[in-house]
Amino acid sequence: MRKKIVAGNWKMNNNKTETEALIAALSTKGSFSGVAVKIAPTSIHLSHAVEALSDSAIEVIGQNMHQAENGAYTGEISASMLQSVGVNSVILGHSERRAYFNETDEALAEKVSTAVTHDMEVVFCFGEELEDRKAERHFEVVERQLRKGLFHLEAAAWKTIVLAYEPVWAIGTGETASPEQAQEMHAFIRSLIEKVYGEAVADNVSILYGGSVKPANAQEIFSKPDVDGGLIGGAALNADDFFAIVQSI
Ligand code: 13P
């Protein structure tokens, strides 16, 4: 059975005081069941977040990591560094990393392999740009991103892979893919995985939607059969909004 997941990607937001305040606010929220809730603060606050949420079911995850084990990569963090502070899951391939930090499909495939070697969960992001959708290339683009980033994995590795379809045109724009557009793409992704890896892998992989998910639209998006939750940006910076989204699943 695949998991329902709601994850908050805080991106480059929240200084120490703001991080502490948001975590404190999240901690006071009621319990939730049947959904895995995750937050991804920026890397220097991961350690604090893990400690502050040690009694909570909320899991702390990373926003990125480098593919090498260690070495001369100024400014980067490694899988074992994340794990040493209690972080065992990492977002990889976010469109902002691809666009602003030149992360290629090839580098992402290496990052995924490193995470899998470390038994880390990967929340793998992908999605088409507006021009791709207008030109009706969105299925092709998504298929290429998945093939290049993930399809080198053996079937067994897929137990720690979570997919996050984030159409670039819907990120931070207030424009959401319609629930039907999300379902159509998620069903396409699942059928692609079934073709390559078989039904068991396809049925068990959680596919999250990301892009302007808000309390007002979460329930309708999450009601679609192939949408297993969401990766939330802006609305994850407010504890009430984030929990309203968690409760929508
Ligand atoms: P928004 O929810 O702000 O559109 O961001 C989505 C996202 O990029 C999550 O990773």
Boltz pocket constraint, residues with backbone or C-beta under 6 A from the ligand:
constraints:
  - pocket:
      binder: B
      contacts: [[A, 9], [A, 94], [A, 166], [A, 170], [A, 171], [A, 172], [A, 173], [A, 174], [A, 210], [A, 211], [A, 212], [A, 213], [A, 231], [A, 232], [A, 233], [A, 234], [A, 235]]
      max_distance: 6.0
